Amino acid sequence: MKKSTYSAPSVQKAFKILHTIADSSFGLGVSELAKQLKIGKSTVHGITSSLEDLGVLVRDPIDKRYNMGYTLLELGRKTYGRIEWREVARPPMERLMEKVGETIFLGIMNGDHITILDVVESYNEMKITSPPGTRLPLLAGATGKAFLSQLEEKRAREIVQKMGLNRFTVKSVTDPKIFLRQVEETKKKGYAIDDEEYLLGVRAIAAPIQMISLPPAAIWAVGFTSSLNDQKMKRIVPEVQEAAQDIIRSIKT
């Protein structure tokens, strides 16, 4: 007896849209998707809107193009981490924690926020920690500078203008010109500093993990000001940068 199959046209169209957007370099709008896939604009609009609501797609507010979001990554982060990021990033993260004695985070840019992919906790009794899957504000302290440093200057400026800069603490940088200047410095130096800009009493050093084939990622060390004094911050900078490069080398091999 011939085996029957069930076909769900909307699901098939949704996956065609996802594959097409994933293969594009700068995202695609509804009209472009409709033309490429020969699907009606109203159908494309309905599917992309639903996928956007779910966080599977993110829509640029400026040019209205859709790019891939990371809801699928968050849903399957355990599998994703085991297959890819945890394999390549966990050893450098563990070595970094042993060297600096502070909690180490790995995160990825996920639309308008950061998603923590992995964490190696400090041995200290008092430590900063958050579980994988936690969302952080995109434009917060060192991580915000590290992520935006991987984007084109125009795109970084658009994000800052759209989202605005929150005053998380009295030390938060809320002037767009100053923040964007720090982003450019991060791009040149390869690291960013957070001196109680996101949380009072907490400092951080972040280094970008920039790969053409992957979304912007970063690694950062976080600790209390009582532990991360000026001298230790200077010593940790090259260690964090080295860990970022170790991860990049591991991904390439």
Buried (B, 14 or more C-beta within 10 A) or exposed (E): EEEEEEEEEEEEBBEBBBEBBEEBEEBBBBEBBBEBBEBEEEBBBBBBBEBBEEBBBBBBEEEEBBBBBBBBBBBEBEEBBEEEBBEBBBBBBEBBBEBBBBBBBBBBBBBBBBBBBBBBBBEEEEBBEBEBBBBBBBBBBBBBBBBBBBBEEEBBBBBBEEBEBEEBBEBBBEEBEEBBEBBBBBBEEBBBBBBBBBBEEBBBBBBBBBBEEEBBBBBBBBBBBEBBEEEBBEEBBEBBBBBBBBBBEBBEE
